[in-house]
Each structure stands twice: as structure tokens, then as C-alpha cells.
Amino acid sequence: MKYCLDASALIDLGERHYPERIKVFAPIWQHLYDGINSGDIISVDYVKIELKKKADKWRDGFLVKASTMFIISEKIEIEYAAVVLEIESRNELNKNKHRERFMSGADPWVIALARSIGDCTVVSAETKSLADYGMGPVCNILGVDHMNLVEFFEVNSIGV
């Protein structure tokens, strides 16, 4: 099983709830870096771009240590076009003020990455409703496995 991490998951991990500098969170970070090194934890280049937008000491360090997790390919780009087309054509995905933000960020790229490789679960920290184009509801509509960070910890027995 592969996990494709969204920017929200990485930001929650490193900046909001589980700072890498605090030793009690070392098992989380060890698991994350082991998964990155094995290729089981991945993301798309556009997440890296989002992280660089508000670069700080932690983000800069993380991006160096985790550089191999950020990928892009022609296959992902083709799948991205299919994801956009599907989002545009699905009646359940209403056009509203949140659509532009969702479509202009890395979220559709993360979904495209997960779909392009198969047997991959998107991990995000978002808890927004469908009207807000949260990653979870959109993944559900598009048939992509999704979980939040706590579920990711539970499934991988992190901290147990």
C-alpha cells in the first residue's frame, strides 16, 4: 500500500500538531522518513511548490530530507486531465466559491497521483464539507481511497 500525502497533512504534521523537533513525536517522523525512503509515502511536485510558498526553517529542512517523495510524470499529468474533466462533469461537485481554490491548488494533482499508480490512499488533514471541496469528500466521489492523519497513524500502528 502506498500513501500519497497532501500539503495539509504535511503542514499539520510539521507545523501544527506533531513538530519534528519535539522528541515525543520521533516515532511518527521515523515512520514518515522510512516510508519516504522505501517509496511507500509519496506526493506530487505541486505539494512541494505549496510548501515552498511559505518556506520556513522546518519546511526547508523537510523538503531537503524528503526530496525523493515528490514526483511528477506524463502519466500523472494525463490522469490530472482526467480528474479535472471528471470534477467538471460530476453533478455532485457543485460550482461554488470553493471550487476555484480546490482546482488551483495541489489537491487535484494529489488525486491524480493516487489514481495513476493505483492501490494508493490519499492522506490529508482537511475536514471541510463537500461544499468546501474538502479532499475527503472529493476523493469519495471520484472513487479514491482517503484517510486523515489519525487514521493513517492507526492503520500503520504509529505510536502504539
C-alpha positions in Angstrom: 0.0 0.0 0.0 1.2 3.5 -0.9 0.2 6.7 0.7 0.0 10.0 -1.1 0.3 12.9 1.3 -1.4 16.2 0.7 0.1 19.5 1.7 -2.4 19.8 4.6 -1.2 16.5 6.1 2.4 17.6 5.9 1.7 21.0 7.4 -0.3 19.5 10.2 2.5 17.1 10.9 5.3 19.5 10.8 3.8 22.8 12.0 0.6 22.4 13.8 0.3 19.2 15.8 3.4 17.0 15.6 6.5 19.2 15.3 9.6 17.2 14.3 11.8 19.0 16.8 9.8 17.6 19.8 11.2 14.2 20.7 8.0 12.5 21.8 6.9 12.7 18.1 10.1 10.9 16.9 8.2 7.6 16.1 5.9 9.5 13.8 8.8 11.1 11.9 10.8 7.9 11.8 7.9 6.1 10.2 7.4 9.0 7.7 11.0 9.1 6.6 11.2 5.3 6.4 8.1 5.3 4.2 9.5 8.1 2.0 12.8 6.2 1.7 11.0 3.0 0.7 8.8 4.8 -1.7 5.6 3.9 0.2 4.9 7.5 1.1 4.8 9.8 -1.8 3.4 13.1 -3.1 3.3 15.2 -6.2 5.6 18.1 -7.1 2.8 20.5 -6.7 2.7 19.8 -3.0 6.3 20.7 -2.8 5.5 24.0 -4.5 2.8 24.7 -2.0 5.2 24.0 0.9 7.8 26.3 -0.6 5.3 29.2 -0.8 5.6 29.8 3.0 9.0 28.4 3.5 10.5 28.5 7.0 13.2 26.6 8.8 11.2 23.4 9.2 9.8 23.4 5.6 13.2 24.0 4.1 14.7 21.1 6.1 11.9 18.8 5.4 12.0 19.4 1.7 15.7 18.5 1.6 15.2 15.3 3.7 12.0 14.3 1.8 13.0 15.4 -1.7 12.5 11.9 -3.2 8.8 11.7 -2.2 7.8 14.5 -4.7 7.2 13.1 -8.2 5.6 14.1 -11.5 5.3 12.2 -14.8 3.5 12.2 -18.0 1.2 9.5 -16.7 0.3 11.7 -13.7 -0.3 14.7 -16.0 -2.7 12.6 -18.2 -4.5 11.4 -15.1 -4.7 15.1 -13.8 -6.6 16.0 -17.0 -9.0 13.1 -16.4 -9.5 14.2 -12.8 -10.3 17.8 -13.9 -12.7 16.6 -16.5 -14.5 14.3 -14.1 -14.8 17.1 -11.5 -16.2 19.4 -14.1 -18.7 16.8 -15.2 -19.9 15.5 -11.8 -23.3 16.9 -10.7 -22.3 16.1 -7.0 -19.5 18.6 -7.3 -21.3 21.9 -7.4 -19.7 25.0 -8.8 -19.3 27.3 -5.8 -16.8 29.8 -4.4 -14.5 27.0 -3.0 -14.1 25.2 -6.3 -11.6 27.7 -7.7 -9.3 27.3 -4.6 -9.5 23.5 -4.8 -8.9 23.4 -8.5 -6.0 25.9 -8.4 -4.1 24.0 -5.7 -2.3 20.7 -5.5 -5.4 18.7 -4.4 -6.4 17.5 -7.9 -2.8 16.6 -8.6 -2.7 14.5 -5.4 -5.8 12.7 -6.5 -4.3 12.2 -10.0 -1.1 10.8 -8.5 -3.1 8.3 -6.4 -5.2 7.2 -9.3 -2.2 7.0 -11.7 -0.4 4.4 -9.5 -3.4 2.5 -8.1 -3.5 0.9 -4.6 -2.8 4.3 -3.1 -4.6 6.1 -0.3 -4.6 9.9 -0.2 -3.8 11.2 3.3 -4.9 14.8 4.2 -5.8 16.8 7.3 -8.8 18.6 5.8 -12.1 18.2 7.4 -14.1 20.6 5.2 -17.5 19.7 3.9 -18.2 18.8 0.2 -19.4 22.4 -0.4 -15.9 23.5 0.6 -14.3 20.9 -1.7 -12.5 19.1 1.1 -10.1 16.4 -0.1 -12.1 13.6 1.6 -15.5 14.2 0.0 -14.0 14.8 -3.4 -11.9 11.6 -3.1 -15.1 9.7 -2.2 -17.0 10.9 -5.2 -14.1 10.1 -7.5 -13.5 6.7 -6.0 -10.1 7.3 -4.5 -9.2 5.9 -1.1 -8.8 8.7 1.5 -7.9 8.9 5.2 -7.0 11.6 7.7 -3.8 11.7 9.7 -5.2 9.9 12.8 -6.5 7.1 10.6 -3.0 7.0 8.9 -1.4 6.6 12.4 -3.9 3.9 13.4 -3.6 1.8 10.2 0.2 2.0 10.4 0.3 1.4 14.2 2.2 4.6 14.8 2.5 5.4 18.5 1.3 2.0 19.6 
